[in-house]
Amino acid sequence: MCEPVYVFFQSGEAALAPQALPAISTAAKTLIEGKLSAQVIGHTDGQEGNDKTLSERRAAAVKRELVRLGVKADTLEASGHGLAEPLTPVAPGVAESFDRYVIIDFCGPDRFRK
């Protein structure tokens, strides 16, 4: 079963935290060894100002690190979805740290099939 990689961020930040680097490194190794492509999709919790722009900056930061680790840039598609896909839905106006994330998805739509 394929599992995408999640990278979490501090509120309002697009900079990679040191604790995010091992997950990105693992994803880079998987992408390189499997000769895979991936979508790198940024998200926010809705409490951070311009959610679309921040989510795009988060995705770009993860993509830059993957490329620095040897993943070919043309195999990565980065985008930002803002607060459209929360991991942990909460009441309006409530921030949830798990919703400040980037997903590195190299599984594709078939990952939902059994």
C-alpha atoms as one frame of an Amber mdcrd trajectory, in Angstrom:
protein
   0.000   0.000   0.000   1.355   3.397  -0.939   1.452   6.079   1.747   1.992
   9.753   0.911   4.344  11.828   3.065   3.114  14.711   5.221   5.234  17.710
   6.212   3.868  19.982   8.954   4.465  23.712   9.502   4.238  26.298  12.258
   1.366  28.785  12.105   1.923  31.428   9.441   5.247  29.903   8.354   6.462
  28.489   5.060   9.999  27.768   6.281  10.916  24.135   6.776  11.443  23.173
  10.398  14.376  20.835  11.180  11.944  18.094  12.237  10.424  18.138   8.728
  13.671  17.230   6.985  13.688  13.452   7.716  10.239  13.009   6.137  11.280
  14.982   3.055  14.490  12.968   2.815  12.522   9.711   2.964  10.181  10.967
   0.230  13.151  12.001  -1.934  14.684   8.545  -1.611  11.374   6.895  -2.557
  10.913   9.198  -5.547  14.471   8.731  -6.834  14.646   4.958  -6.339  11.171
   4.376  -7.764  11.636   6.869 -10.610   8.320   8.353  -9.541   6.655  11.700
  -9.992   4.720  13.472  -7.258   2.277  16.194  -6.474   3.446  18.515  -3.695
   0.336  20.189  -2.310   0.314  22.860   0.395  -2.487  23.467   2.892  -3.359
  25.872   5.720  -5.689  25.970   8.712  -7.654  29.065   7.700  -6.211  31.258
  10.447  -3.044  32.393   8.730  -3.930  35.313   6.486  -3.675  34.714   2.740
  -4.195  30.951   2.831  -3.772  30.318  -0.902  -0.453  32.181  -1.083   0.896
  30.616   2.121  -0.047  27.120   0.963   1.734  27.748  -2.358   4.853  28.968
  -0.503   4.821  25.837   1.673   4.572  23.569  -1.367   7.397  25.486  -3.079
   9.636  25.114   0.004   9.117  21.343   0.062   9.691  21.083  -3.689  12.960
  23.069  -3.382  14.195  20.686  -0.699  13.269  17.620  -2.751  15.166  19.038
  -5.735  18.136  19.861  -3.491  18.122  16.195  -2.443  18.307  15.030  -6.057
  14.709  14.698  -7.233  14.281  16.011 -10.766  12.230  19.219 -10.728  10.226
  18.180 -13.775   8.863  15.164 -11.868   7.282  17.405  -9.218   4.115  19.471
  -9.512   3.683  21.992  -6.672   0.434  23.763  -5.850  -1.424  25.297  -2.931
  -4.951  24.426  -1.893  -5.283  26.802   1.060  -7.789  25.493   3.578  -9.811
  23.412   1.117  -8.752  19.967   2.422  -8.316  19.910   6.206  -6.882  16.753
   7.755  -8.768  17.519  10.957 -12.042  19.361  10.400 -12.883  21.724  13.266
 -15.482  24.365  14.027 -15.240  27.627  12.063 -12.650  29.981  13.527 -10.742
  27.219  15.334  -7.132  26.639  14.248  -5.849  23.066  13.996  -2.097  22.532
  13.688  -2.563  19.303  11.705  -4.110  21.384   8.921  -0.834  23.288   8.353
   0.748  20.769   6.049   2.150  19.803   2.687   1.438  16.387   1.246   3.993
  14.739  -1.034   1.730  12.444  -2.999   3.489   9.948  -5.251   0.704   7.399
  -4.882  -1.740   8.796  -7.410  -5.483   8.212  -7.472  -5.061   4.415  -7.306
  -4.040   4.606  -3.649  -7.717   4.557  -2.667  -8.351   1.244  -4.401  -8.215
  -1.981  -2.402
